[in-house]
Amino acid sequence: MTSLIDADEAGFFGDHGGRFVPPHLETPIAEVAAAYAEARQDPQFQAEYEALLADYVGRPSPLFLAEGLTRHLGGARIYLKREDLNHTGAHKINHCLGEGLLAKRMGKKKLIAETGAGQHGVALATAAALLGLECEIHMGSIDIAKQRPNVVRMELLGAKVVSVESGGRCLKDAVDSAFSVFASDYHDTFFAIGSVVGPHPYPSMIRDFQSIVGREARGQILAKEGRLPDVLVASVGGGSNALGLFTAFLEDESVRIFGVEPGGKDLDVVGEHAATMTLGTPGTLHGMRTLVLQDTDGETWPVHSIASGLDYPAVGPQHAFLKDVGRAEYVSVSDAETLEAFQLLCRTEGIIPALESSHALAHAARLAPTMGADEIIVVNLSGRGDKDIDYVAEKLGR
Ligand SMILES: *Cc1c(COP(=O)(O)O)cnc(C)c1O
């Protein structure tokens, strides 16, 4: 049987993954793979990484019993893994510090990346400032308009923000743009992908850097409840916060695992959702084979989500694999359900969640009432929602 966790030598999880890059990128990406394979085994690298997670990010993040939310929904007890409390307000700092440390180890001077909601850009600019690296962030112009405060943050942190005007002017186009600049300047540059996507080794590497989330959560729930949770729920854009939580539980068969993707406004209309796991077909995008929202001729669909961190027309290959083998289940929730869940957490717990994380909350809110009071759900609260309040106010007509 193949492992649920580790890719094979070529970076495949079952039928998905691999490294599909143009010949001139084969060497630079293979260099990253070789450097990471060494760093992964190096206790000094790991110790340096863990020290930053503790003293800079503020880990471990709490596992919080949401009593108000639990009471309101009636049913299973809901715990929140508080990645929103990390420095910079989301889980992404976990992998950005890992990538920054690896870039330094490889002697690179500059980090380059794409960003959607701006969360990866802010987290990477933060890591770059901390580690003394230059930083260049590519961002779709629609996202720039929607996420102005994050653009200001990146610039304050010393990053150069490049506005991408091609295609749908969102995350996918920013990835293309960042890749093409990297291709022309890889000697001094490290390409810091923002999720468990892209060519091997990125899906495995980003997952490893995020897996601290689930290792902590496992220890915390065992300490608090003396047993494993019944259900895990996390939002899935590329899938890094989800795999961060899931990895430590993949081999625990009693734990049901749900990834929640953006159903947007209408699942039946192309361009009105980003439900890759539900409606995607096998294809190749951004250096990996995975499920892709695409036409029969391979043209990727435009995507939409109320949460711009989730509007990506593909998904990390390990998620496609976990779906194939039936280890994880993938569902979608709509923009409207997401807004409800966002407001519900604000009122019941005094926590303003990111719209991305509100997708996971919305599914937990569906599940909890169908479960017993002796059952446990752990939700990955991947980020805080301060970045979203202007957009939410507009949606609510305030
Ligand atoms: C970016 C982001 C996501 C989606 O990215 P994944 O790689 O799927 O985790 C989810 N939540 C927050 C808060 C984000 O910033």
The ligand as an ORCA input file, in Angstrom:
! r2SCAN-3c Opt
* xyz 0 1
  C      -4.497     31.538      2.215
  C      -5.462     31.184      3.236
  C      -6.224     30.006      3.149
  C      -6.192     29.108      1.961
  O      -4.940     28.548      1.681
  P      -4.648     27.012      1.966
  O      -3.330     26.780      1.349
  O      -5.753     26.244      1.336
  O      -4.624     26.854      3.438
  C      -7.065     29.698      4.200
  N      -7.174     30.510      5.265
  C      -6.467     31.649      5.386
  C      -6.648     32.502      6.583
  C      -5.597     32.026      4.378
  O      -4.914     33.155      4.500
*
